[in-house]
Amino acid sequence: MGPETAEDLLRVDPLTAVFRLPIAGWHFSAGRLESAAREARAVEQLAERAAPARYFAAWHLLMAGERNEATRILTDLVGVLPETPFAVWGSLSSFFLAALDGRDEAAIHVTPQLEEAAHSNEYAALFLAEAFALLRLYRTRFPRQDSVLIHAAASNSCRATAGVRCPSRSMSHSVL
């Protein structure tokens, strides 16, 4: 996507969240994290409360170092998405929140539906892999004695994330 395409998307409909989301991704990919965060905030403001686009907005904010803002969105999604057809994104939100905190029970949020989604949706696979990577990073930086549950769940979910690589930007710089 180039600047002309981004401007075209905004001209088509500047008040629709799904047109703003690729612009956030374009800025993120180019290393313009402040611009990505600005567009992610627009997505958050424009999207309906139970819209999965808010998860993507939270992810962009997290990558831009806006952990508190991202956590607020993810926490809200955990409360509203389980009652919708997008419940798998609620499970992913729960897992990502627990991984951000390095909680031992994080992997219990990886439901069979979330694993299945990771097989058919590259974004679900990417976000699942990143949450596992974040959890492992947290565990390495802040070791605890009881990590059996995390490692067992990670082993069981590896097939869902096989072949998926995290972005080149180190998550440790932006989220911990």
Beta strands, then each sheet from edge to edge (+ up, - down):
end
